[in-house]
Amino acid sequence: MNEIKIKAVFSDYDKFIAALKLLAKNKNLDVEVLSPMPLHEVQKILPQKPSRVRWFTFLGGLIGLGIGIGFPIYTVREWPLITGGKPLVTMPAFIIVAFELLILSGAIFTLLGLFFTARLPRQNLSNYDIRFSENSFGIILRIEKNQVTELKKSLKEADELVTEPISN
């Protein structure tokens, strides 16, 4: 394991943004930003890929739709109740059930997808520092050991405080 974590703590917002802009130039860095408040500038500086939660919702909706159509058809065919010579399987009667199960399973899969992609509940809080909840901004970098000195040097140029590396 040749990877190391570096935690940079900033009390000044402008220096924090300057350091982020400096780090954004290097595309292959693993950067985690911690802040006491939402920062929209960070989303512009470090763009993220679209969330995978939407695929969980789509899959849940398809499963709910399949169950909402398949289960009533199975039930009607297994225990037929013929009334007035009408056909057993009529789609208008099953649309409401299918729609409700589509919405229900889509919502449940969305919640499960949120927990899965956010890795909740988190057991390892080694990156957390109480200052990130009060008045400071933080950047946690996961880099190779051979990049540490040049990265610390470039971050020092942005005039901030870089603490000692966090142990894995």
BELJORA-V743893 format. One record per run of one state. SS is the DSSP state (H for helix, E for strand, C for the rest). FROM is the first residue (numbers start at 0). LEN is the number of residues. Records with the same first field share a line. If there is no record, write none. Layout:
SS: FROM-LEN + FROM-LEN
//
This chain:
C: 0-2 + 10-2 + 24-5 + 34-5 + 45-7 + 78-12 + 117-13 + 134-2 + 157-3 + 162-3 + 166-2
E: 2-8 + 29-5 + 136-8 + 160-2 + 165-1
H: 12-12 + 39-6 + 52-26 + 90-27 + 130-4 + 144-13
//
